[in-house]
Amino acid sequence: MEKVHKTEIYGNILKVNLRRQFPWPALAAVALLALTKGMFNINALEGKAVAQPLEMLLVWIGPALLGTVFLPEQNPEIRDVVRARRTGYLQVCLLRIGYSALAVVLLVVVFAGIMRAGESRVLPYHVWGCVCSALLLGAVGLAAAGLSGNVAGGFMVCMLYYLASYGMGRRLGALDLFSMYRGSMGGKGWQFVAAVTLTVGALAVMRGRRQI
């Protein structure tokens, strides 16, 4: 019975967050997808040209979804209410991270389907690479927002990382966001590992500081 009760509690928390926290980040991510489709030619692409729209713009769905995990608690009143509940704030954040990461994957798959419909040669690796880069950029925003207590600051750190990748290129090694566009077909797995590590590390530090 206790297990059923906990499942019901988490189910209710998930419903509330999907209704109140998720819509605006999701709308922003969908708008980025539409913007990417409008700004780039996505028809009949081959080779590294396939990676251009994926790495140059679509990766920003990561910050849009993951960088806003702590956004509702920017309001002190909401933060106090959330932290006063019996269910820990950490569990709430983990639920948000889970469905946000899933949304990143789904949107990349949808965009890849749109590109394939336009006769672009999108390979599974392009999908994997874009997902990893979006998750890493999103994890950078999540960590910066969580540790600083400022979501806008998190987006600024994302922009700095994005510009560093653009300017420094291969010097970042496996952490180069534009590696596929530069012709490298390796290293994206390390970006996924870095995204997970950064997220877990940020949550651990926040837990130690009693921020969550």
Secondary structure, DSSP 8 states (H G I E B T S, - for coil): -HHHHHHHHHHHHHHHHHHHTSHHHHHHHHHHHHHHHHHS--SS--GGGGHHHHHHTGGGHHHHHHTTTTGGGGSHHHHHHHHHSSS-HHHHHHHHHHHHHHHHHHHHHHHHHHHHHTT----HHHHHHHHHHHHHHHHHHHHHHHHHT-HHHHHHHHHHHHHHHHHHGGGGGGG-TTTTTTT----HHHHHHHHHHHHHHHHHHHHHTT--
